[in-house]
Amino acid sequence: MTFVIALLIVLVGLIAAFQLTEGRSEKGKYIVWGIITMIAFAPFLSFVIGVMYGMMVRNSWATSIMMFLSPLIFVIGLIILLLGIYKNDEGKHK
């Protein structure tokens, strides 16, 4: 059941990201996607991947891969967020 809830949260985050970025500038899209990646994708997607991998290899210690995946996905989201914050708007300079 927790597996389904985690997948549902990732799906809701994906839908929310698409809805929130509709009609925004490229800078705004980067900011929204960075925040959604850090909040919704990092913990829950790493949980889903870790549990699936643990069930595939039939070793409960294999699920510890989520300890490495969560910070990795979080850092990717942070990089996307920082790209959005420091990106220059093309329309302002013309």
N, C-alpha and C positions, 0 to 999 in steps of 0.2 A: 504494500500500500504506500509506503514512503517513497518507493521508486516512482510510482505514478504521480504522486504529489510533486516530487521534484521535477519530473518532466512537464507537468502542468504549469509550474512556476516559470520554467524556461520558455515554454510556449507563450504564456501570457506576457512575459518580458519581451519576447520577439514581436508579438503583435503590438504591444505598447510602443516599442521603438519605431516600428513602421508608422504607426498613427501619429506619434509626436514629431516625426521628421517630415511629415507631409507638408510641403509648402515652405520649408525653411531654407535658409542659405546653407552653403556647404559647411561653413563654420559652425552653424547651429546643429547640423547633422552630426558632425564629429563630436560635439559636446554631448548630445543626447546619447549617441551610441557608446561613448566612453563610459558615461554614468550607468547605463543599462548593463553594459558588459561587466562593470565592477560589482554592481549590486545584485543583478539577477543571474547572470551567466556564471560568474566565477565560482560561487559556492555550490550552486545546484547542479551545474553541468559537470563539475569535477566529481560530485557525489555520484551522479548517474554513471559516468565513465568508470569510476573506481569500483562501484558495485558490479557493473557488468563485467569488468575485467576479472574481478575476484570470483564471480560465478563461472566464468569461462575456464579459468585455470584451476578452479576448485580449491582455492587457498584463501583463507580469510585474511592472511597478512598481505595479500596482493592488493587489497582494497586501500592499503596505505599510499597507493599512488596518488590518491586525492590530496594528500598533504603536499605533493609537489605540483599538482595541476592547478589547485586553487590559487596559490600566489602567482603562478605563471600567467594564468588567465587574467588575474587582477592587474598585473603589471602591463599586460597588453591593453586592457581597458584604460589604465592610467595614461599610457602613451597616446592612445586615441583621444582621450580627453585633453591632454596637453597640446596635441596637434590642433585641436579645435580652438583652444584658448589663444594660442600664439599664432594662429593662421591669419594672414592679412586678407581683408576683404578686397576683392578685385574691383568691385564697383566704386569703392571710396577713392581709389587712386586714379580713376580715369576722368 
